């Protein structure tokens, strides 16, 4: 902690506060001098031609870029049927800048063939976030959102415990279009597993968010942005995909859009259906708490083979209406439906020692079904005050109101036969039936306002109020097969309510060459967890302040040094607070913790950007009241998993990202992540300190082959890692794919994922009293064929970017 504080003080004292921004405007015309509407206009950094901002010309051929930082730029204009043009280089200062008129000349003749020369890389490093361009990926087509997410640098999917990690840390906020999912970790995994990647535009990895974002998420935010058509007129895109690994998979999506000068109607729908399997082996060596002999052990071998069947549907419909040029009113509805089914055998055998005979052996048939839906409605207002020329008094107001409802019907049936029971062996009950209907209702209101205080100062401020209510009614029945009776001692009806009120302010400005953004966010939380069955109520009420700082210093024309600091909170998701049990098999179950407290993290990061998109960053973090999953022996041969506050951790991360042109037509994007974590906590009465040095390498190769052909070869490797009591060995995978652009409307892609079937999960747990080693395999080696067809008017118009107010709450519902 002292290291981080000293690092932060050094940052603050090394730079003077600020941030200067200006407005840039111009006009696009055709060869006859007439205004050219809906031309695509890009603002490029003169030093490396990277895109700083993008927009489109209006009906009068005019365009404008707001909040442009000081520097040297070039403007590029393109339009269908016209030749591309670049402006001369020019400097932007603190005063408004007018760009000379750009004249586009019509192209002559027809294009003999579609020629692909370049495209966005699969992974794109920006100053404040890393962007995974899913829409441009060949190997990502026809996949699920979860499969693409696992290919993202720094993201780890823990399949055994169904959790996500970012740069080796848990506490990740998952958003969809800037809206938090509010689901438990397990439900987030289920949602991403049922979502088609063909409906995804980008995945944003934000490791150090500003004060404008909710303070939740100690390791950062994963924001999944869905596709939205921004073309004028009536148009759309249809995509179908099919393929197979051990089990078949089918995907389909449709996107429709109708845009006029004042009204934009849009809608999307996707269907994802397919099979998978769970092949799991687990060996446990644990003490026997039921025995008075301290040396008595249980050596357990378990296996599970489950066949999955998933059907997922995603839909989105919306309307944007602009009554004036300064006001836009929007209405959006989003729906997600998931039908997940598992069935298969499981078995377990127990010994008192490695060479001793089996004293208990069982065989279980497991059937698991989950039906869930998540619907969210958003009403949005955006209004701009004053003229868009950067003068004093200019400002923008955005208001959101969200209503969300999430429901899940969960059923888990276990039918067990005892094959061997010798001596004092305690055979399990023949049948267990667990049902748990769950609902989550979300109401949020958010208002944001920003204005230019002067030519060099900008203010952003806002407030948010979020109200969440959950209801979980777990009912457990047990007994012999065919004679199940309700068990009130293991059933539990749990309700949880929470209200979070927040306010923030952020000031940005510029002093000499240093750009600075300083923000402060306050959040007041009141929550109540109520177990109606146990007559147990846990209430929490607290106010916390969350500062953030962003400093950017150009060192030269091609080098920029950036520092950021934030203080963040990670609240328990709602299922982790529920004390009810959820059985994996007769010998293992998970249980929530109503007394779980939030964890808090200080995070600081320094990032150096070099020429041609090379980035190097060094980050440090300190987390108190650390939450992580723990496993405990129970009743001799059983274990249970729960979440506890056990201590604190500190970590350091080193990230290196660079694009490389290997040769003409071969682009390589490499990302290297290294991190060191130290965990200190009290586990079952023993003080532990665990150090972990680990890393991950991602390599994304893009090949331009000519005649409309492109190809990709992507791979990743992660070293052995430790997270609390959990350890994982070497892991990795290789994906490849090829694409043919048949015409401007039709693309055909073929992908082969996890070519060598190396994406295996082998977790292990080592504690002072016991250990366990697992081996988990999925249907990850899959071949897919994808066809995408675009129809209608394809003249581009600038998209209205927005996020709703319920981003954080929606995540925790998962």
C-alpha atoms as one frame of an Amber mdcrd trajectory, in Angstrom:
protein
   0.000   0.000   0.000   2.839   2.407   0.859   4.400   1.793  -2.555   1.183
   2.750  -4.332   0.721   5.910  -2.256   4.289   7.056  -2.944   3.818   6.279
  -6.642   0.605   8.326  -6.726   2.201  11.278  -4.885   5.037  11.242  -7.383
   2.544  11.444 -10.244   0.610  14.303  -8.672   3.680  16.367  -7.850   5.314
  15.713 -11.226   2.564  17.334 -13.285   0.387  20.426 -13.126  -3.316  20.077
 -13.620  -5.409  20.591 -16.788  -6.631  19.731 -20.480  -7.110  21.873 -23.559
  -9.539  20.953 -26.271 -10.961  22.675 -29.324 -13.583  22.278 -32.057 -12.672
  21.512 -35.671 -15.137  21.919 -38.561 -15.267  21.897 -42.366 -17.309  21.118
 -45.489 -17.292  18.295 -48.054 -18.364  18.975 -51.672 -18.518  16.994 -54.920
 -16.744  17.852 -58.179 -19.543  20.272 -59.175 -19.255  22.245 -55.942 -22.474
  20.857 -54.440 -22.589  19.821 -50.735 -21.919  16.099 -50.329 -24.095  14.587
 -47.585 -23.239  11.527 -45.527 -19.579  11.354 -46.509 -17.393   9.523 -43.989
 -14.924  11.933 -42.401 -12.004  10.840 -40.217  -9.599  12.917 -38.138  -6.120
  11.347 -38.334  -3.045  11.939 -36.208  -0.435  13.351 -38.602   2.448  11.440
 -36.992   1.149   7.910 -37.626  -2.200   8.251 -39.521  -4.061   6.623 -36.606
  -7.750   7.567 -36.326  -8.449  10.097 -33.556 -12.160  10.692 -34.273 -14.771
   9.844 -36.883 -18.045  11.399 -38.082 -20.107  12.055 -41.225 -21.149  15.146
 -43.140 -24.748  16.377 -42.763 -27.276  17.388 -45.451 -25.308  20.611 -46.021
 -22.026  18.722 -46.401 -20.796  20.105 -43.086 -19.043  18.169 -40.318 -17.510
  18.957 -36.937 -15.214  17.303 -34.408 -15.610  18.395 -30.789 -13.139  18.187
 -27.910 -10.079  17.789 -30.158  -6.814  17.810 -28.232  -3.997  20.098 -29.315
  -1.712  18.537 -31.924  -1.082  18.081 -35.626  -3.797  16.358 -37.710  -5.016
  15.416 -41.208  -8.672  15.060 -42.287  -9.677  12.218 -44.609 -13.020  12.095
 -46.487 -14.530   9.116 -48.330 -17.880   8.328 -49.951 -19.272   5.499 -52.049
 -18.606   6.257 -55.734 -15.986   8.931 -55.014 -12.203   8.951 -54.720 -10.718
   9.315 -51.253  -9.086  12.648 -50.358  -6.809  13.932 -47.563  -6.399  17.493
 -46.389  -2.977  19.060 -45.895  -1.571  18.716 -42.367  -2.583  21.416 -39.881
  -2.146  22.262 -36.188  -4.993  22.398 -33.637  -4.624  24.775 -30.711  -7.065
  25.986 -28.052  -9.099  28.035 -30.579 -11.666  26.670 -33.095 -10.114  25.418
 -36.360 -11.615  25.614 -39.865 -10.474  22.997 -42.376 -10.346  23.976 -46.060
 -13.191  22.555 -48.146 -12.630  18.961 -49.251 -13.730  18.149 -52.822 -14.390
  14.524 -53.739 -14.120  13.461 -57.395 -16.355  10.696 -58.719 -14.676   7.400
 -59.619 -14.846   6.347 -63.279 -15.609   2.844 -64.435 -16.514  -0.154 -62.324
 -14.333  -2.090 -59.949 -13.252  -5.277 -61.662 -12.988  -7.212 -58.409 -13.202
  -6.688 -54.691  -9.662  -6.146 -53.411  -8.979  -6.251 -49.666  -5.855  -4.279
 -48.733  -6.132  -3.681 -44.960  -8.431  -4.000 -41.986  -8.535  -3.291 -38.285
  -6.392  -5.639 -36.189  -8.137  -8.203 -34.000  -6.694  -6.480 -30.919  -6.300
  -2.694 -30.838  -4.570  -0.917 -27.940  -5.861   2.572 -27.116  -4.706   4.938
 -24.406  -7.488   4.158 -21.914  -8.627   0.703 -23.057  -7.903  -2.348 -25.181
 -10.405  -3.033 -27.982 -11.026  -6.477 -29.502 -12.523  -5.990 -32.985 -14.818
  -9.017 -33.090 -16.737  -7.876 -36.179 -13.533  -7.969 -38.266 -12.379 -11.359
 -37.007 -12.499 -14.487 -39.125 -11.814 -16.966 -36.310 -14.362 -15.165 -34.116
 -17.219 -15.628 -36.568 -19.785 -18.264 -35.725 -18.555 -18.458 -32.135 -20.227
 -17.540 -28.869 -19.454 -14.356 -26.960 -17.768 -16.439 -24.258 -15.442 -18.156
 -26.746 -14.376 -14.824 -28.253 -13.936 -13.271 -24.819 -11.510 -16.025 -23.844
  -9.308 -15.044 -26.801  -9.043 -11.465 -25.494  -5.660 -10.537 -23.962  -5.665
 -10.716 -20.163  -9.080 -12.438 -19.897  -9.287 -15.856 -18.197 -12.429 -18.001
 -17.978 -12.559 -20.290 -14.927 -14.882 -22.992 -16.263 -14.961 -25.109 -13.093
 -16.201 -22.280 -10.857 -17.767 -20.248 -13.707 -15.925 -16.977 -13.083 -14.111
 -14.355 -15.156 -10.709 -12.850 -14.414  -9.045  -9.804 -15.967  -5.232  -9.651
 -15.728  -5.255 -12.378 -13.079  -7.895 -10.720 -10.845 -11.559 -11.360 -10.216
 -14.190  -8.688  -9.620 -14.779  -7.941 -13.308 -17.750  -5.779 -14.338 -19.420
  -7.152 -17.492 -21.460  -4.666 -19.507 -23.449  -5.029 -22.726 -23.636  -1.769
 -24.689 -22.523   0.058 -21.553 -25.278  -1.541 -19.440 -24.336  -3.622 -16.448
 -25.787  -7.134 -16.433 -26.469  -7.426 -12.673 -26.217 -11.206 -12.832 -24.238
 -13.703 -10.792 -20.936 -14.914 -12.247 -22.608 -18.187 -13.234 -25.472 -16.400
 -15.005 -23.043 -14.070 -16.810 -21.206 -17.129 -18.137 -24.532 -18.659 -19.210
 -25.583 -15.436 -20.976 -22.274 -15.127 -22.861 -22.393 -18.821 -23.747 -25.803
 -18.323 -25.389 -24.884 -15.099 -27.264 -23.684 -15.299 -30.869 -20.426 -13.479
 -31.668 -21.886 -12.433 -35.038 -23.962  -9.871 -33.153 -20.888  -8.286 -31.496
 -19.000  -5.277 -32.848 -16.210  -4.909 -30.272 -15.159  -5.967 -26.768 -13.610
  -3.184 -24.663 -11.253  -3.987 -21.766 -11.087  -0.952 -19.432  -8.674  -1.592
 -16.564  -8.754   1.840 -14.891 -12.108   3.626 -15.469 -12.667   7.319 -14.648
 -15.067   8.844 -12.080 -17.841   8.914 -14.682 -18.152   5.121 -14.468 -19.672
   3.220 -11.556 -17.022   2.558  -8.919 -17.780  -1.180  -8.992 -15.274  -3.690
 -10.338 -11.872  -3.914  -8.704 -10.169  -5.362 -11.786 -11.948  -3.205 -14.368
 -14.759  -3.345 -16.926 -15.445  -5.650 -19.885 -17.872  -3.852 -22.192 -19.421
  -5.879 -25.044 -20.696  -3.562 -27.781 -23.309  -5.053 -30.088 -23.537  -4.160
 -33.755 -25.649  -1.188 -34.779 -26.246  -0.240 -38.386 -25.505   3.449 -39.000
 -26.307   3.655 -42.708 -28.864   5.986 -44.254 -32.119   4.627 -45.674 -33.328
   1.060 -45.254 -30.641  -1.582 -44.967 -29.578  -4.637 -43.053 -27.244  -7.572
 -42.571 -28.020 -11.290 -42.387 -25.597 -13.925 -41.158 -25.810 -17.712 -40.858
 -23.203 -20.162 -39.573 -22.945 -23.872 -39.004 -20.297 -26.296 -37.889 -19.319
 -28.980 -35.465 -16.849 -30.251 -32.943 -17.974 -33.359 -31.115 -21.432 -31.762
 -31.232 -23.059 -29.574 -33.887 -23.635 -25.801 -33.617 -25.818 -23.365 -35.538
 -25.909 -19.569 -35.467 -28.062 -16.998 -37.217 -28.548 -13.246 -36.943 -30.495
 -10.470 -38.658 -29.962  -6.730 -38.349 -32.372  -4.142 -39.801 -32.141  -0.367
 -39.872 -34.119   2.534 -41.310 -32.584   5.980 -40.923 -33.908   9.345 -42.085
 -32.872  12.864 -41.167 -34.903  12.903 -37.926 -35.829   9.292 -37.188 -33.787
   6.126 -36.860 -35.497   2.755 -36.366 -33.301  -0.270 -35.700 -33.586  -3.865
 -34.591 -31.472  -7.013 -34.291 -32.157 -10.668 -33.592 -29.815 -13.625 -33.231
 -30.254 -17.316 -32.490 -27.536 -19.548 -31.108 -28.039 -23.304 -30.796 -25.561
 -26.076 -30.195 -24.151 -28.827 -28.053 -21.150 -29.207 -25.800 -19.848 -31.526
 -23.146 -18.212 -31.404 -19.713 -15.624 -34.155 -19.126 -14.362 -33.741 -15.572
 -12.018 -35.790 -13.371 -11.219 -34.800  -9.779  -8.947 -36.349  -7.152  -9.216
 -35.130  -3.545  -7.120 -35.802  -0.462  -8.776 -34.293   2.592  -9.089 -34.770
   6.370 -12.099 -36.439   7.962 -13.727 -33.898  10.339 -16.197 -36.545  11.542
 -13.412 -38.693  13.045 -11.533 -38.162  16.315  -8.414 -39.601  14.671  -6.426
 -36.575  13.321  -4.581 -38.823  10.856  -7.717 -40.244   9.285  -7.989 -39.153
   5.634 -10.339 -39.504   2.700  -8.910 -40.213  -0.753 -11.667 -39.386  -3.224
 -11.851 -39.954  -6.991 -14.754 -38.362  -8.876 -15.735 -38.242 -12.516 -18.520
 -36.428 -14.350 -19.488 -36.520 -18.025 -22.321 -34.193 -18.992 -23.786 -33.436
 -22.393 -24.949 -29.840 -22.852 -27.622 -28.420 -25.098 -27.952 -24.631 -25.390
 -30.482 -22.445 -27.157 -29.935 -18.707 -26.816 -31.825 -15.791 -28.340 -30.926
 -12.112 -28.320 -33.113  -9.273 -29.565 -32.852  -5.502 -29.586 -35.210  -2.837
 -30.935 -35.000   0.915 -30.709 -35.998   4.338 -31.913 -34.030   7.594 -32.046
 -35.992  10.780 -32.764 -34.360  14.178 -33.286 -37.012  16.945 -33.163 -34.250
  19.570 -33.445 -30.581  19.493 -34.397 -29.650  19.793 -30.707 -32.076  17.260
 -29.181 -32.416  13.495 -29.545 -34.883  11.224 -27.728 -34.272   7.483 -27.745
 -36.100   4.353 -26.672 -34.389   0.944 -26.612 -35.544  -2.520 -25.561 -33.130
  -5.433 -25.160 -34.068  -9.053 -24.519 -31.948 -12.128 -23.794 -33.341 -15.692
 -23.465 -31.400 -18.809 -22.581 -32.353 -22.499 -22.383 -29.483 -24.564 -20.950
 -29.744 -28.327 -20.319 -27.237 -30.843 -18.988 -27.517 -34.591 -18.495 -25.072
 -37.371 -17.790 -23.476 -39.772 -15.308 -21.225 -38.991 -12.355 -19.409 -41.335
 -10.042 -17.295 -41.282  -6.901 -15.144 -43.746  -4.949 -13.633 -43.308  -1.467
 -10.595 -44.825   0.270  -8.904 -44.223   3.626  -5.476 -44.326   1.972  -3.832
 -44.697  -1.434  -3.419 -48.473  -1.166  -6.494 -49.241   0.940  -9.696 -50.771
  -0.480 -12.731 -48.779  -1.557 -15.180 -48.405   1.339 -17.810 -46.387  -0.555
 -18.663 -46.143  -4.240 -21.634 -44.427  -5.869 -23.070 -43.759  -9.312 -25.237
 -40.688  -9.962 -27.397 -39.630 -12.894 -27.559 -35.838 -13.076 -30.143 -33.710
 -14.925 -29.787 -29.943 -14.874 -31.948 -27.312 -16.609 -31.916 -23.527 -16.506
 -34.408 -21.254 -18.266 -33.583 -17.577 -17.981 -34.531 -14.277 -19.536 -33.239
 -10.743 -19.123 -35.177  -7.752 -20.451 -34.195  -4.103 -20.184 -35.986  -0.959
 -21.347 -34.158   2.355 -21.684 -35.517   5.874 -22.231 -32.826   8.377 -23.185
 -32.670  12.133 -23.742 -29.676  14.006 -25.140 -29.646  17.781 -25.558 -26.861
  20.145 -26.589 -26.887  23.745 -25.330 -25.519  26.578 -27.422 -23.633  26.434
 -30.674 -21.084  23.705 -31.281 -18.107  26.026 -31.523 -16.356  25.423 -28.198
 -17.346  28.837 -26.795 -18.205  29.488 -23.140 -21.674  28.248 -22.268 -21.631
  25.242 -24.615 -22.765  22.053 -22.848 -24.564  18.750 -23.209 -27.144  17.042
 -20.996 -27.865  13.297 -21.124 -30.574  11.595 -19.062 -31.399   7.874 -18.824
 -34.145   5.901 -17.139 -33.954   2.093 -17.097 -36.333  -0.671 -16.088 -34.932
  -4.193 -16.049 -36.305  -7.608 -15.140 -34.292 -10.816 -14.908 -35.817 -14.222
 -14.146 -34.396 -17.716 -13.926 -35.960 -21.121 -13.321 -33.308 -23.564 -12.111
 -33.817 -27.322 -11.609 -31.175 -29.852 -10.556 -32.004 -33.550 -10.137 -29.562
 -36.131  -8.710 -30.445 -39.842  -8.613 -27.740 -41.866  -6.830 -27.114 -45.597
  -6.523 -24.723 -46.891  -3.854 -22.556 -49.666  -5.323 -20.250 -50.337  -2.360
 -20.779 -49.415   1.307 -18.438 -51.084   3.831 -18.133 -50.558   7.600 -19.094
 -47.095   8.796 -19.642 -45.795   5.265 -22.474 -43.277   5.188 -24.316 -43.774
   1.905 -25.977 -40.681   0.385 -29.706 -40.358  -0.091 -31.022 -41.892  -3.282
 -32.508 -38.685  -4.651 -32.042 -34.934  -4.480 -34.240 -32.422  -6.287 -33.397
 -28.723  -6.126 -35.565 -26.014  -7.680 -34.883 -22.310  -7.401 -36.970 -19.660
  -9.154 -35.129 -16.320  -9.045 -36.136 -12.807 -10.060 -34.232  -9.528 -10.131
 -35.898  -6.153 -10.697 -33.796  -3.099 -11.511 -34.719   0.595 -11.603 -32.081
   3.202 -12.391 -32.023   6.905 -13.163 -28.901   8.676 -14.413 -28.206  12.276
 -15.475 -24.886  13.492 -16.924 -23.932  17.046 -17.854 -20.769  18.430 -19.415
 -19.795  21.919 -20.522 -16.782  23.876 -21.655 -15.888  26.321 -18.874 -13.381
  28.090 -21.126 -11.131  27.285 -24.031  -8.932  25.186 -21.749 -11.296  23.826
 -19.085 -14.109  21.307 -19.243 -16.498  20.117 -16.506 -18.338  16.782 -16.382
 -20.789  16.015 -13.581 -23.737  13.763 -12.932 -25.796  11.714 -10.534 -27.280
   8.244 -10.473 -29.788   6.336  -8.365 -30.132   2.561  -8.645 -32.618   0.308
  -6.884 -32.372  -3.494  -7.052 -34.672  -6.171  -5.581 -33.968  -9.910  -5.789
 -36.023 -12.923  -4.736 -34.630 -16.490  -4.566 -36.781 -19.345  -3.304 -34.634
 -22.491  -3.134 -36.598 -25.656  -2.400 -34.854 -28.972  -1.766 -36.466 -32.408
  -1.629 -34.610 -35.591  -0.693 -35.259 -39.263  -0.066 -35.317 -42.564  -1.949
 -35.953 -42.542  -5.676 -39.689 -42.142  -6.164 -40.271 -41.024  -2.577 -38.818
 -37.511  -2.381 -40.115 -35.262   0.390 -39.394 -31.551   0.980 -36.461 -30.858
   3.315 -37.170 -27.575   5.163 -33.737 -27.592   6.864 -31.931 -27.260   3.501
 -34.495 -25.070   1.728 -34.179 -21.301   1.915 -36.194 -18.291   0.767 -33.835
 -15.313   0.422 -34.658 -11.709  -0.527 -32.205  -8.897  -1.078 -32.765  -5.167
  -1.629 -30.154  -2.547  -2.402 -30.128   1.144  -3.224 -27.026   3.000  -4.426
 -27.079   6.788  -4.860 -24.064   8.349  -6.539 -22.787  11.763  -7.599 -19.566
  12.637  -9.419 -17.623  15.556 -10.839 -14.672  15.567 -13.190 -12.566  18.523
 -14.345 -10.139  18.363 -17.255  -7.751  20.925 -18.554  -4.263  21.604 -19.872
  -1.161  23.232 -18.430   1.676  23.603 -20.916   1.858  20.127 -22.517   0.327
  18.058 -19.707  -3.292  16.886 -20.096  -4.999  16.092 -16.783  -8.402  14.816
 -15.727  -9.260  14.842 -12.023 -12.474  13.221 -10.785 -14.273  12.383  -7.553
 -17.265  10.062  -7.137 -19.342   9.500  -3.973 -21.592   6.451  -3.567 -23.980
   5.777  -0.696 -25.118   2.149  -0.361 -27.969   0.750   1.722 -28.621  -2.996
   1.487 -30.649  -5.609   3.323 -30.334  -9.375   2.947 -33.253 -11.287   4.453
 -33.435 -15.078   4.790 -37.129 -15.632   5.431 -36.503 -19.293   6.219 -33.707
 -18.697   8.750 -35.232 -15.459  10.073 -31.827 -13.852   9.459 -31.445 -10.198
   8.350 -28.128  -8.553   7.458 -28.203  -4.770   6.891 -25.371  -2.584   5.608
 -25.249   1.199   5.212 -22.095   3.053   4.113 -20.829   6.085   2.200 -17.583
   5.857   0.207 -15.548   8.349  -1.828 -13.788   7.255  -5.015 -11.145   9.605
  -6.467  -9.561   9.181  -9.902  -6.738  10.909 -11.752  -5.614  10.841 -15.386
  -2.386  12.576 -16.535  -1.012  12.555 -20.082   2.336  14.124 -21.019   3.659
  14.169 -24.608   7.389  13.467 -24.500   7.930  13.972 -28.216   5.977  13.860
 -31.454   5.845  10.061 -31.276   5.850   9.414 -27.526   3.219  10.050 -24.848
   3.412   9.116 -21.169   0.096   8.556 -19.349  -0.631   7.899 -15.673  -3.953
   6.978 -14.098  -5.196   6.249 -10.582  -8.566   5.067  -9.289 -10.112   3.757
  -6.073 -12.801   1.139  -6.679 -15.294  -1.129  -4.922 -16.420  -4.647  -5.770
 -19.763  -5.497  -4.154 -20.801  -9.158  -3.824 -23.163 -10.346  -6.504 -26.595
 -11.272  -5.260 -26.218 -15.056  -5.411 -22.998 -14.933  -3.356 -25.039 -13.363
  -0.534 -27.700 -16.084  -0.664 -27.026 -18.696   2.090 -28.878 -21.424   0.186
 -27.044 -24.518  -1.046 -26.605 -25.535  -4.663 -25.487 -29.169  -5.146 -22.969
 -30.181  -7.810 -23.272 -33.837  -6.769 -24.118 -35.617  -3.477 -20.632 -34.827
  -2.136 -20.104 -31.227  -3.222 -22.201 -28.095  -2.969 -21.827 -24.315  -3.032
 -23.269 -21.948  -0.446 -23.598 -18.163  -0.272 -22.468 -15.942   2.588 -24.950
 -13.345   3.848 -22.171 -11.610   5.819 -19.934 -11.066   2.811 -18.478  -7.543
   2.651 -17.396  -5.591  -0.433 -13.719  -5.416  -1.313 -11.867  -2.174  -2.125
  -8.961  -1.599  -4.517  -6.414   1.164  -5.100  -5.106   0.916  -8.680  -2.442
   2.979 -10.434  -1.043   2.547 -13.951   1.628   4.202 -16.088   1.461   3.783
 -19.858   3.968   4.796 -22.535   2.721   5.031 -26.119   5.342   4.928 -28.844
   5.341   5.341 -32.591   3.138   3.113 -34.740   0.818   1.909 -32.001   3.344
   0.410 -29.558   2.234   0.559 -25.902   4.010  -0.339 -22.666   2.217  -0.132
 -19.316   3.073  -0.841 -15.682   0.293  -1.110 -13.099   0.027  -1.689  -9.350
  -2.971  -2.447  -7.145  -3.834  -3.141  -3.516  -7.090  -4.859  -2.470  -8.463
  -5.024   1.077 -11.265  -7.270   2.416 -10.337  -9.633  -0.388 -13.193 -11.839
  -1.628 -12.458 -15.185  -3.218 -13.830 -18.720  -3.449 -12.722 -21.147  -0.741
 -13.231 -24.892  -0.403 -13.695 -26.774   2.873 -13.940 -30.422   3.928 -17.176
 -31.458   5.595 -18.644 -34.607   7.176 -15.715 -36.796   6.266 -16.140 -37.158
   2.503 -17.967 -33.964   1.452 -16.765 -30.498   0.455 -18.448 -27.178   0.015
 -17.432 -23.998  -1.780 -18.272 -20.506  -0.560 -17.041 -16.915  -0.867 -15.263
 -15.245   2.043 -13.425 -12.057   3.018 -10.063 -13.482   4.040  -7.354 -10.825
   3.845  -5.705  -8.620   1.261  -3.648  -8.796  -1.925  -1.270  -6.658  -3.905
  -0.351  -7.010  -7.541   1.839  -5.571 -10.274   1.229  -5.939 -13.997   3.421
  -5.292 -17.035   1.766  -5.089 -20.450   3.442  -4.758 -23.834   1.457  -4.369
 -27.066   2.878  -3.770 -30.504   1.765  -4.124 -34.157   4.316  -5.352 -36.652
   4.318  -5.511 -40.437   6.246  -8.738 -40.989   6.076  -8.403 -44.742   3.688
  -7.031 -47.336   0.284  -8.546 -46.626   1.245  -9.922 -43.190   0.318  -7.955
 -40.069   1.148  -9.236 -36.573  -0.394  -7.838 -33.380   1.400  -9.118 -30.277
   0.344  -8.595 -26.653   2.393  -9.736 -23.674   1.046  -9.597 -20.110   3.100
 -10.342 -17.020   1.894  -9.996 -13.448   2.981 -10.597  -9.888   0.367 -11.102
  -7.152   0.802 -11.609  -3.424  -2.120 -12.943  -1.365  -2.090 -12.731   2.433
  -4.991 -14.245   4.367  -6.148 -16.493   7.203  -7.449 -19.826   5.892  -8.983
 -22.248   8.392  -6.888 -20.767  11.202  -3.587 -20.776   9.273  -1.898 -17.543
   8.144  -0.860 -17.931   4.513   1.170 -15.823   2.110   1.110 -16.918  -1.529
   3.229 -15.271  -4.235   2.404 -15.687  -7.892   4.385 -14.717 -10.993   2.531
 -15.448 -14.213   2.068 -14.225 -17.764   0.162 -14.565 -21.000   1.092 -14.020
 -24.665  -1.424 -13.326 -27.445  -0.413 -13.297 -31.106  -2.852 -12.282 -33.855
  -1.693 -12.681 -37.462  -3.653 -11.161 -40.360  -2.805 -12.083 -43.968  -3.980
 -10.248 -47.100  -3.759 -12.789 -49.914  -5.285 -10.822 -52.796  -8.367 -11.327
 -54.995 -10.624 -10.790 -51.981  -8.946 -13.442 -49.809  -7.736 -12.835 -46.256
  -6.679 -15.195 -43.480  -5.960 -15.206 -39.744  -3.793 -17.278 -37.418  -4.296
 -16.441 -33.740  -2.926 -18.085 -30.631  -2.398 -17.582 -26.924  -0.341 -19.186
 -24.171  -0.647 -18.579 -20.414   1.869 -19.675 -17.798   1.019 -21.449 -14.526
  -0.850 -19.081 -12.193  -2.213 -18.865  -8.655  -5.342 -17.065  -7.457  -5.794
 -17.430  -3.709  -5.914 -21.184  -3.035  -6.533 -22.086  -6.711  -3.724 -22.920
  -9.151  -3.692 -23.563 -12.906  -0.865 -24.975 -15.101   0.190 -24.017 -18.633
  -2.722 -23.348 -20.968  -3.035 -22.294 -24.606  -4.863 -22.614 -27.921  -4.412
 -21.968 -31.641  -7.188 -20.734 -33.989  -7.116 -20.200 -37.737  -9.494 -19.049
 -40.449  -9.874 -17.785 -44.014 -12.316 -15.296 -45.585 -13.411 -14.616 -49.156
 -15.046 -11.281 -50.009 -17.201 -12.434 -52.897 -18.716  -8.979 -53.457 -19.355
  -5.771 -51.554 -22.429  -7.484 -50.071 -21.337 -11.099 -49.502 -18.564 -12.518
 -47.291 -17.775 -16.179 -46.657 -15.664 -17.219 -43.656 -14.302 -20.573 -42.531
 -12.717 -20.955 -39.104 -11.093 -23.779 -37.142 -10.831 -23.089 -33.402  -8.497
 -24.768 -30.897  -6.827 -26.734 -33.691  -4.824 -29.023 -31.384  -7.484 -29.273
 -28.626  -5.106 -27.851 -26.044  -7.568 -25.509 -24.332  -7.922 -27.698 -21.248
  -8.593 -26.544 -17.694  -6.583 -28.332 -14.987  -7.184 -26.580 -11.649  -5.636
 -27.603  -8.353  -6.119 -26.559  -4.730  -3.440 -26.826  -2.060  -4.277 -25.942
   1.549  -2.575 -26.814   4.857  -5.054 -29.663   5.389  -5.616 -31.084   1.934
  -5.370 -30.823  -1.817  -7.305 -31.584  -4.969  -6.420 -31.853  -8.661  -8.932
 -31.583 -11.492  -8.967 -32.138 -15.259 -11.724 -30.465 -17.274 -12.291 -30.746
 -21.024 -14.871 -29.056 -23.272 -15.853 -29.276 -26.933 -13.480 -26.472 -27.949
 -12.091 -27.892 -31.227 -14.744 -26.670 -33.639 -14.919 -25.986 -37.397 -17.425
 -23.338 -38.546 -18.617 -21.941 -41.898 -20.145 -18.437 -41.831 -21.944 -16.425
 -44.545 -22.726 -12.716 -44.154 -24.892 -10.757 -46.590 -25.436  -6.988 -46.476
 -28.347  -5.387 -48.292 -29.937  -1.957 -48.787 -28.413   1.522 -48.786 -24.848
   1.527 -47.459 -24.156   5.271 -47.229 -22.780   5.780 -43.745 -23.994   8.334
 -41.236 -22.467   9.004 -37.842 -23.772   6.813 -35.060 -25.201   8.220 -31.881
 -23.136   6.765 -29.054 -24.763   6.277 -25.667 -24.907   4.016 -22.656 -27.740
   3.459 -20.236 -27.854   4.065 -16.505 -28.104   0.457 -15.350 -24.663  -0.768
 -16.383 -23.349  -1.740 -12.941 -26.583  -3.226 -11.604 -27.110  -5.496 -14.618
 -23.637  -7.003 -14.172 -24.203  -8.035 -10.562 -27.442  -9.784 -11.390 -25.214
 -12.215 -13.312
